[in-house]
Amino acid sequence: MENLLESSTELVSGLPEEIGFECLTRLPYTAHRLASRVCHRWRDLLQSQDFYYHRQKLGYTQKVACLVQAFSGGVVNGPPKKPGESPSYGIAVFDSVSPSWDRLDPVPKYPNGLPLFCQLASCDGKLVVMGGWDPVSYEPVADVFIYDFMTQRWTQGKDMPSKKTFFAIGACWGRVYVAGGHDENKNASKTAWVYDLRKDEWAQLGELSQERDECEGMVIGEDEFWVVSGYGTESQGQFDGSADVYGFKSGQWRRVEGVWEPGRCPRSSIGVGKDGKLLNWADLHPAVRVGACGIALKRRVLVTGSEYQGAAHGFYTVEMKEGQNGKLEKISVPDDFSGFVQSGCFVEI
């Protein structure tokens, strides 16, 4: 913290340096952009990674859910969609503390909607968007975009090493891990890569034990990256019950059997239950049995889904108590944010 306080000017006029620093530490993230305009020193402090980690350590960061969501009316900008066309997707942000809903500005390269089936991860308080299909040509893309909640701006990162879709993704300590999925020829993949957000660099992580298309990724305990289920090129749709697990400390992969129900798609629906085992959010309640998506927000989880194919999409929260999973509580959602949720992640801002 001492390095953050070194300056010849007062942080807050008339206050001891430590008191001024603690005042800014408690400033809600929604006020950071405006506060950064007060002076250069405030801007440099609020944008520094050390200050982010300091706020995180003291518990002054806030977890919000970022959702890849179909727009109400089917389109972001431009002419209305024709019947049968895929809807446009954007990123909705849910703050469970306020509670409030907001929409991020479109990625400049795709002003009319995100790449279809793109993947989200969070790193150091920023949102990372990767891969998917071009929303116009439906061709796979290798794009990487980063959204900074402090500046409220998008930047473009270094492209993925190859064009991939339906891959597993997870993030921890400034790095984004991706594995599996399929290439532009629809061949299932078993390669894995890691993206260093600060260096804007990619590195290979070896190979999975098998091809895993339409697998699901998650980071457990800040120790391991799990790549769950999926199927091979020759076994289309036959979801496997195993997982490949990458240890951040060991730098090695290991295979775990019997962690997922064979034959069930894991996309966006995997969570960790009261016993530490993987669970399927679709099994939590009949109201979310179709298209379930769960995003952990500290002690509560945002769960979305519908009761049957074609039914209205519901939004719920559930409290994850020690020793038991709580009941679903329906939440009221503005009409503009009631569309289908394809996937999502939390971002700690």
C-alpha positions in Angstrom: 0.0 0.0 0.0 2.9 2.3 0.6 3.7 2.5 -3.1 0.2 3.7 -3.8 0.5 6.6 -1.3 3.9 7.9 -2.5 3.3 11.4 -4.0 4.1 15.0 -3.3 0.4 16.1 -3.4 -2.4 15.4 -1.0 -4.8 12.6 -2.0 -7.7 14.4 -0.4 -7.1 18.0 0.7 -7.0 18.5 4.4 -7.0 14.8 5.3 -4.1 12.5 6.3 -2.9 10.4 3.4 -4.0 7.1 4.9 -7.5 8.5 5.6 -7.9 9.9 2.1 -6.8 6.5 0.7 -9.3 4.6 2.7 -12.1 7.0 1.6 -11.3 6.2 -2.1 -11.0 2.5 -1.2 -14.6 2.5 -0.1 -15.8 4.4 -3.2 -18.4 2.2 -5.1 -17.2 1.0 -8.5 -20.1 2.9 -10.2 -18.4 6.2 -9.2 -14.9 5.3 -10.3 -15.2 6.7 -13.8 -16.4 10.1 -12.6 -13.9 10.1 -9.8 -11.0 9.5 -12.1 -11.7 12.9 -13.7 -11.0 14.8 -10.5 -7.2 14.7 -11.0 -4.4 12.7 -12.5 -3.5 11.1 -9.2 -7.0 9.8 -8.6 -7.1 8.5 -12.1 -3.8 6.7 -11.8 -4.8 5.2 -8.4 -8.3 4.1 -9.5 -6.9 2.4 -12.6 -4.0 0.7 -10.9 -4.0 -3.1 -10.4 -2.5 -2.8 -6.9 -5.5 -0.6 -5.9 -7.9 -3.2 -7.3 -6.2 -6.0 -5.3 -6.3 -3.8 -2.2 -10.1 -3.2 -2.5 -10.5 -6.9 -3.2 -8.6 -7.9 -0.1 -10.7 -5.6 2.1 -14.0 -6.8 0.6 -14.9 -3.6 -1.2 -15.2 -5.1 -4.7 -18.6 -6.1 -6.0 -19.6 -9.2 -8.0 -21.9 -8.6 -10.9 -23.3 -11.1 -13.4 -22.6 -10.5 -17.0 -24.9 -12.4 -19.4 -24.8 -13.1 -23.1 -28.5 -12.4 -23.6 -30.8 -12.2 -26.6 -32.2 -8.7 -27.1 -35.8 -8.1 -26.6 -37.1 -7.6 -30.2 -34.2 -9.6 -31.5 -31.9 -6.8 -32.6 -29.4 -4.4 -31.1 -29.1 -1.8 -33.9 -30.2 -1.7 -37.5 -33.3 -3.2 -39.2 -35.5 -5.7 -37.5 -34.8 -9.4 -37.7 -36.7 -11.5 -40.2 -38.8 -14.4 -39.0 -36.5 -17.4 -38.4 -33.3 -15.4 -38.2 -31.1 -15.8 -35.1 -31.6 -13.0 -32.6 -28.9 -10.5 -31.8 -27.0 -10.9 -28.5 -25.6 -8.3 -26.2 -24.2 -8.3 -22.7 -26.6 -7.6 -19.8 -25.2 -6.7 -16.3 -27.0 -7.6 -13.2 -26.0 -6.1 -9.8 -27.7 -8.1 -7.1 -26.9 -5.5 -4.4 -28.6 -2.5 -6.0 -30.4 -4.5 -7.5 -30.2 -3.1 -11.0 -29.8 -4.1 -14.7 -27.7 -2.5 -17.3 -26.5 -3.1 -20.8 -22.9 -2.8 -22.0 -22.2 -0.8 -25.2 -21.8 -3.1 -28.2 -18.3 -4.2 -29.2 -17.2 -1.7 -31.9 -16.3 -4.4 -34.4 -19.8 -5.9 -34.0 -22.2 -3.0 -33.5 -25.3 -5.1 -34.3 -24.7 -7.9 -31.9 -22.0 -10.1 -30.4 -20.5 -13.1 -32.2 -22.9 -16.0 -31.7 -21.9 -18.5 -29.1 -19.0 -16.3 -27.9 -17.5 -17.1 -24.5 -17.1 -14.9 -21.4 -14.6 -14.8 -18.6 -13.5 -12.3 -16.0 -10.0 -11.2 -15.2 -8.8 -8.5 -12.7 -12.1 -6.8 -12.7 -12.4 -6.8 -16.5 -14.7 -8.8 -18.8 -13.1 -10.9 -21.6 -15.1 -12.0 -24.7 -13.7 -14.7 -27.0 -14.5 -16.6 -30.1 -17.9 -17.6 -31.5 -19.4 -17.1 -35.0 -19.6 -13.9 -37.0 -23.3 -12.8 -36.5 -23.6 -12.0 -40.3 -21.6 -14.7 -42.1 -21.8 -17.4 -39.3 -18.1 -18.1 -39.9 -16.0 -18.8 -36.7 -13.9 -16.0 -35.4 -10.8 -15.8 -33.2 -11.5 -12.3 -31.8 -10.7 -11.3 -28.2 -12.3 -8.3 -26.6 -11.8 -6.8 -23.1 -14.2 -4.5 -21.4 -12.9 -2.2 -18.6 -15.7 -1.2 -16.2 -13.7 1.7 -14.9 -13.2 3.4 -18.3 -16.4 1.8 -19.7 -14.5 1.1 -22.9 -13.8 -2.0 -25.1 -10.3 -2.8 -26.4 -9.2 -5.6 -28.7 -6.7 -8.2 -27.5 -4.5 -10.6 -29.4 -6.5 -13.1 -31.5 -6.9 -16.7 -30.2 -4.3 -19.0 -31.7 -7.0 -20.7 -33.8 -10.7 -20.2 -34.6 -12.8 -22.1 -32.0 -16.3 -22.4 -30.8 -18.1 -24.3 -28.0 -14.9 -24.5 -26.0 -14.4 -24.5 -22.2 -13.3 -21.3 -20.6 -12.2 -20.2 -17.1 -10.1 -17.5 -15.6 -7.9 -17.0 -12.5 -5.2 -14.5 -11.4 -5.0 -12.5 -14.7 -5.1 -15.5 -17.0 -7.9 -17.0 -19.2 -7.8 -20.7 -19.9 -9.5 -22.3 -22.9 -9.7 -25.9 -24.0 -11.6 -28.2 -26.3 -14.4 -27.1 -28.6 -14.2 -27.5 -32.3 -12.4 -25.8 -35.2 -13.7 -24.1 -38.3 -14.1 -27.5 -40.0 -16.2 -28.8 -37.0 -13.5 -31.2 -35.9 -13.5 -31.6 -32.1 -10.4 -30.4 -30.4 -8.3 -31.5 -27.4 -5.9 -28.6 -27.4 -5.7 -26.1 -24.5 -4.3 -22.5 -24.3 -3.8 -19.8 -21.7 -4.2 -16.1 -22.4 -2.2 -13.6 -20.2 -4.4 -10.5 -20.0 -1.6 -8.2 -18.8 0.9 -9.3 -21.4 -1.7 -9.8 -24.2 0.0 -13.2 -25.0 -1.1 -16.7 -25.6 0.7 -19.9 -24.6 -0.1 -23.6 -25.2 -1.1 -25.8 -22.2 -0.6 -29.2 -23.8 -3.5 -31.5 -24.7 -6.6 -33.0 -23.0 -6.9 -36.7 -22.6 -9.5 -36.7 -25.4 -11.4 -34.5 -27.8 -14.1 -32.5 -26.0 -16.5 -30.5 -28.2 -19.3 -28.6 -26.4 -17.5 -29.1 -23.0 -17.9 -26.7 -20.1 -15.1 -25.0 -18.1 -14.9 -23.7 -14.6 -12.2 -22.8 -12.1 -12.6 -24.4 -8.7 -11.0 -23.0 -5.6 -8.5 -20.8 -7.5 -6.4 -24.0 -7.8 -7.7 -25.9 -10.8 -9.3 -25.4 -14.2 -11.9 -28.1 -15.0 -12.9 -29.1 -18.5 -16.1 -31.1 -18.1 -17.7 -33.6 -20.5 -17.9 -33.0 -24.3 -17.6 -35.4 -27.1 -15.3 -36.4 -30.0 -15.6 -35.8 -33.7 -16.8 -39.4 -34.3 -19.2 -39.4 -31.4 -21.3 -36.4 -32.2 -23.6 -35.5 -29.3 -22.5 -38.4 -27.1 -21.5 -36.4 -24.0 -18.9 -38.0 -21.8 -19.0 -38.3 -18.0 -15.3 -37.5 -17.4 -13.3 -34.3 -17.0 -9.7 -33.1 -17.6 -8.4 -31.0 -14.7 -5.4 -28.6 -15.0 -3.5 -27.7 -11.8 -2.3 -24.1 -11.7 0.6 -25.0 -9.3 1.6 -28.3 -10.9 1.1 -27.2 -14.5 -0.2 -30.7 -15.2 -3.4 -32.3 -16.5 -5.2 -35.1 -14.8 -8.3 -37.0 -15.8 -11.2 -37.6 -13.5 -14.0 -40.1 -14.2 -17.7 -40.1 -13.3 -18.1 -36.4 -12.6 -21.0 -35.7 -15.0 -24.1 -37.6 -16.2 -23.2 -39.2 -19.6 -25.4 -38.0 -22.4 -26.3 -34.6 -20.9 -25.0 -31.3 -22.3 -23.0 -29.4 -19.7 -23.1 -26.0 -21.4 -23.5 -23.1 -18.9 -25.3 -25.4 -16.4 -22.5 -26.7 -14.2 -22.1 -25.5 -10.5 -20.5 -26.8 -7.4 -22.9 -28.2 -4.8 -23.0 -28.3 -1.0 -20.8 -31.4 -0.9 -18.2 -29.9 -3.3 -19.3 -32.1 -6.2 -20.4 -30.8 -9.6 -24.1 -30.2 -10.0 -26.5 -29.4 -12.9 -28.4 -26.2 -12.3 -31.2 -27.7 -14.5 -31.9 -30.2 -11.7 -32.4 -27.5 -9.0 -36.1 -26.9 -9.9 -38.5 -27.8 -12.8 -38.8 -24.0 -13.5 -35.2 -24.0 -14.9 -35.0 -27.5 -16.4 -34.5 -26.1 -20.0 -31.6 -23.8 -20.9 -30.4 -23.5 -17.4 -27.5 -21.1 -16.7 -26.0 -20.4 -13.2 -23.7 -17.6 -12.1 -22.3 -17.5 -8.5 -22.4 -14.1 -6.8 -20.8 -14.5 -3.4 -23.3 -16.4 -1.3 -26.1 -16.3 -3.9 -26.3 -17.7 -7.4 -28.3 -16.2 -10.3 -30.1 -19.0 -12.1 -32.0 -18.6 -15.4 -33.9 -21.1 -17.5 -37.4 -22.1 -18.5 -39.8 -24.9 -17.6 -40.1 -26.3 -21.1 -39.0 -25.6 -24.6 -40.6 -22.3 -25.8 -41.7 -21.2 -22.3 -40.8 -17.7 -21.0 -37.3 -17.4 -19.5 -37.3 -17.1 -15.7 -34.8 -15.4 -13.5 -34.1 -16.6 -9.9 -31.6 -16.4 -7.1 -30.7 -19.2 -4.7 -28.7 -18.9 -1.5 -25.9 -21.4 -1.2 -25.8 -22.1 2.6 -23.2 -24.2 4.2 -24.5 -27.8 4.3 -27.5 -27.1 2.0 -28.7 -25.5 -1.2 -31.5 -23.0 -0.7 -34.8 -22.5 -2.5 -35.2 -20.6 -5.8 -36.5 -17.1 -5.3 -38.0 -15.5 -8.4 -36.7 -11.9 -9.2 -38.5 -9.2 -11.1 -36.7 -8.4 -14.4 -37.4 -5.4 -16.7 -38.9 -6.4 -20.1 -35.7 -5.3 -21.9 -33.7 -7.8 -19.9 -36.1 -10.8 -20.1 -34.5 -12.5 -23.1 -32.9 -15.9 -23.3 -29.5 -16.2 -21.6 -27.0 -18.1 -23.6 -24.1 -18.0 -21.1 -22.5 -15.7 -18.6 -19.9 -15.2 -15.8 -19.4 -13.0 -12.8 -17.0 -10.1 -12.8 -15.6 -8.8 -9.5 -15.3 -5.0 -10.0 
